[in-house]
Amino acid sequence: MSDLGTSTTRESNQRGGLLGRFTPALVSATVVLCIWTILRVALAWSFRGANGLRLADVPLLFSSGLLADVLALAWIYTGTVLYLALVPERVLRWKLHSVAWWTLSVCLFGVVIFGAFAEWFFWEEFGSRFNFIAVDYLVYTTEALGNIQESYPLTTVLGIVAGSAVVIASLLRRPLTAFGAGPSTGRLRWIAVASVLSLDIVSFQVPQSAFSASHDNRYGRELARNGMHSLVDAFRRNELDYETYYTANDESAALADLRTVVSEDGGEFLSMDLLDMTRVRHPREDLRRANVVLIVVESLSAEFLGSFGSTEGLTPHLDELVKESLLFDNMYATGCRTVRGLEALTLSVPPTPGRSIVKRPMNEAMSTCGWVFAENGYQTKFVYGGYGYFDNMNAYFAGNGFEVVDRTDMPKEEVRFSNIWGVSDGDLFRRVLEECDRSSAASDPFFTLALTTSNHRPYTYPDEIDIPPGTGRSGAVKYTDHAIGEFFGQARDRDWFSDTVFVVIADHCASSAGRREIALSKYRIPLLMYAPGFIEPGVVSVLGSQIDVIPTLLGILGHGYTHRFFGRDLLNDEGPGRALVANYQTLGLYEGETLTLLLPNFENKAYRVDPHGLLTPTAVNAEELTRAVALYQGASILYRRGGLGQPAPANQL
C-alpha cells in the first residue's frame, strides 16, 4: 500500500511537473490568442455593412482565422518551449527566474497589444492585414515613425499598451510564474518540443493566403489571416498583390492594353496569346559585334555631374568623358534601390509593387539581356566588388545567363582597400580589366556588367583624392569618379578597347528612398554611351528610364534577337518618350509633361511637371492612366504567370 502510494505521488508530481513547467507558456499563449481574437472581432464589427460579409461567413472566417493564429503562435513560442524543456528544475524554482519571466511576459503582451493597435490603424488605411506596405514601413523607419507621430495619438496609444500589458500580467501573475514542483519525464518534454516544431514547419510552408482561400469576400480573406504571420510572409515573398491594392482592369483588357503600349517599339509579335509578349528584332546589315562594358555606379545622381550643372567639381573624369560620349540627359532610375536598377537594366520591365524581382522566387531563366547577348555569341559576366549573396544578386545573375565574379573571387593580396560593402572601386575596375582581357583572349565578344560600391556609407575609400575618406558623400562621389578615370586610362591601352561600347549609368539616385509619393527630381540619373570612332558624341534628350538602356544599346549594335522587353530604343523613339519611376508602394508613369501615380488603396494622382522638375497637382488623364495600369498591372500578371521567362532564341524560330 505504501509502495502504491509512493508510486502514485511520483506519477502525480511528474504530471504536475509537466503541466507546471509549461503552464506559464500556455497561459501566455492563451492571452496572445485572446488579443488576436478580440482584434479580429473588432475589425469585423467595425467594418460591418460596408464589406459585404454575411453572417453565414462568420463561423468559417473565425475557424480558419483561429488556425492561422495557432500556427503563428507556434513560431512565436518555439524558443520558449525549447527553453522550458531543457532548463533544470532548480532554475525554475529561483525567485529571480519568476520575476524575469513575469517581466518578459509584460513585454510580450505589450508588443502584441501594440501590434493590434498597429493593425487597426493599418486596416483603417488599407483595408487589409499587414502586407508588404507594412514591410516598407519597417525598412524606412524614419519616415514611418514620422508619419505615425503625425497621424495617430502615439503617446496615448503607448500609454494604453503599457498599462494594459502590466494589468494583464499582474492579474495572471500566479499562473504566469507557476512552474510546478516535480521533474517532468524527458519523453513528455520532447513531445511538447516535437509538437511545436511540427507546427512551425506547417506555418513556414503554408502562406497566409491559404487560410483565406475559401472566402469569396476580400475583407473575409483578410480577416481570416494572422497579421504577424502575414508580415513575415510578405517579407519572405517580397511582393504586393497588384490587383488587391491598385487600380486594375480585367486581366485580358490589361494585357491587350499592354500589347498596344509595347508594340510602339516596332517589334514583331510572334504569338496572338495575350500572355506571350515575345517579339523579334531582325539583325541589321550594319550589325556590329562590339564588346560591351556596362558600368552601374552606386547612387550616382545626375546632380553630382558638372554636365548637369554641378559646380562642386566632384566628377572631372566623367565630365571629360561626357564630351566624347553620347549623353542621355533626360534619363530616370526606375526605383530607389540597387536591385531595382539591376532589374530594370537586365529585364527591361517596370518595377512591380513590393521588392525587385532580383530578390523574389521564380526569377531564373527570365528574358534578360544576359540571354540575348549569349544568343548572339557573347560571353556574359557580372562583376561585383561586394559579396553577391547580398540581395540575392549572385543567384539571380547565375540563373540568367551570367558568369558571376564577386568579392569571394578576388584574392586578398590583390585588394588594396575594402570596407563592409566590398572592395574599393579601384580594385573592382582592376578586376573588370582582367575579366575583359580573359574574354578577349577567347576571341568571343563579351558583355560585362560591373557594379560599384564605394559611393555608399560609410563613404570610406583609399586615400587617393583631396577629400579625406569617411567624411561624407562628396568624397565618395569624387573617389568613384577618380576610379572610373583610372579605369578608362588603362582600358585605352587594351587591344579590345577600340571595339568596345562603354555604358555608364547609375543604379539609383543618392536620396530618393522612403517617400510615399515620387520626388521626380530625385530619380534623375546620367547615362553615357562611349565608343570612340563608333558612336558619335552628342546629347539625346528623349525622356527615358533604365528599362530603355538595353533596347537602345542593342539598336546601336544592330543585333537580331527575341525578347519580352518593355523598354524601347530611345534613338528610334519618335515621341517625347516616357519614364517609369517607383518606390515600394507608389508606381509612376512620367509621360510628356505629366506624372501619373498609382498608389495603394486604389488611389490615383497626377502632377504637371515643369522644366525644373517641380510638380503641380492636376487632373488624372484617362489615357495616361490606362497606359500606366497596362504597364504595371501587365508586368505583375506576366511575372506571376511565367510570361517573363526566357523566349526561344531567334535562330530557333
Steps between C-alpha positions, in 0.01 A plus 500: 500500500782732593682416175185565303452835671859599431464400135177694465656810655800477265274472194290788628812713543618409151166599351487811714861574411429473130191720521670737738811527287299602195204668670651853484555462125147365450353788700708755311405350162134502597520871581660571160235287327226694680650834392511387137142371519376825652678687220331281236159557660563876520608522137201298382259705713645837402467429128164324516260604226772655285692186422232265366559234766206275578413354840539156345865582425591552864550135616735419211677832534574458870587130481753556221620810683552299818713250309710784354546641851606167648765451232628852562515423873714194427793695359466772764524244782751255350790644701288504816403133467859398431617697803239350733580151375872536569533726805586320829235476768705699749514798266122502469473524879712817522304807603707708259391269219133566578559875510684492168230283344223735614692800365547333162128416497420869547728586206344232280146610580601859431641410159190298406260772616702765316488275193122485533478880506735517201286251308190701582651818360643310201158350430338844517730622224539193279213266591735207548725316740871579495654460156806627316398858566557426868838351411575825318428690821745278686767565237456876516457548875571876498222579254267241657541630855460857382178408320367314806581790734323745271199276431419324826493575878819305556555607862148395594534170319831419669348583838206268439732227374732518802217521751306212345807277489579562868138447610462172309832364625418606859159334496660180371817523707449168679433277195765692305766402754371153607772270371393192702673303770610172348732401215338419165588186308729552203254323271218738576722806471611403152143429396437869570809601302412272207147640493604863479770426240247315286271801513799718404558294187137534400505872581812555288374301201142626485453862391242711679291513184423129547293576809281743310471324165148374577360850553351669194497839673824699509442624856423147609824378346693768685324443834580129487870574497734557791663842478840408645531192281386705198779748572763224501337345193515831314867545589583148377305525176604859428198611303174690527203366305425761236130436446423509874635850556527689171271616222468200269317378193375160404807283433427461129438872458818589689710266287340626180580857602855394585542342158402832345744694716805275446430470127609862472861376484431351157578141596317217323275287726540124458175392665141615542497363857450799732737344755777476240665836435786347301616719215782460254754749373675414178873575466604800297744479215738730686497277809808549717606231747671746728583421861291669770611612845202621701610688814223542758610766750364500853280805580627719215237775489507719191535804727855392594633551146625830368328404173168540684588830665699403810774746596662283770753340266433145626501327160779642282570168326135428422452856377791455259353166392166667429667718235595187304180306567137481401335654808137425583411797717134418570542159661336374820556211739203269537544463877696588808698181564791335317298188424234714335761645267639157420149367438419783259833479316503123455128417465371827354176476701313749717557480877207294628370573856709360784862406453704454188467178303872454567405410860185298428445132431444382141762736360723261307503446121322829440509718192815688598763674293738223615323247282466747212875561487576131553267421208718731290821321597615722787670401822292658777633586846379677813790651697431634848739625766281382788361163604238413243283300736383841624160581347508160323711647217720196440205262474315735268789561260619140503145388418468745213792440271790670684827373639532653846820654636473655847706578810557131569689471170741782579816386687580704811847583376348672194264717703641839602197616696164363613218580742177335604352536149795350317821595323563856391390607154865517393543132592173415327604664175836324502310173517266614222803563279633151576165342416477694174854390413404136560185529292685672218764227497224246429424691176130536583333835555414567860231674702623593849275663758692656790339636817690747721468540879719788626232772480323358803516544876743497678656687202846354556749449217875508429671830584543599134299822467495839674196420717581285807330157511198462724401866494184470294335443166698760307829319558348167398366649176838653419684177579271298274557753224875468561478120472298528178763735359774248581299220342458680169864608503609136525227365268622721215821296491313171446466338159127462549438868583439619143225241452313559825197703598522635856175584675497694829179535698388524864307231683291769673537847646657584832186606686170385352394222739225491754240741366143386440484711187765562237743791524577495130814714519653236730478235228699675227822320408769528231539256211814506283580280199864529400665334200754720317474468123174308528248706699495869415507732804186698558200550726172307493217666689226244440338409832591150615571275794729208572273251321593675172878459531542148357250546211684821408841332523387202292359744245842665472670163450236377254457150647204277428333340799175382657392677816224594740636842588272788599758766413564652161784635289528866594690578180202385294232646725298750300297615801596693811585176680391378841657406830385244756588597857392336825575427861369207703140625496456771239517426127555786259481564127671822388382579149507829315456762772297283737591262781219252566517311830336173606481470878371227732133501599407564133611862516622683191663841469653711227746788495605748238882502471669831422843525327671508841330182619260675737160332537158666496185291568277451197209283391570137414493445124302186409728397213818544705343307788411217262860478381635508855265221606587297190874520570492429872208258521623326185848451646349362821279255310782382276736444793242290686399306189850429369471748215843652569686177440778458247357472146637270233809641321440671167700233316255232623185675376 
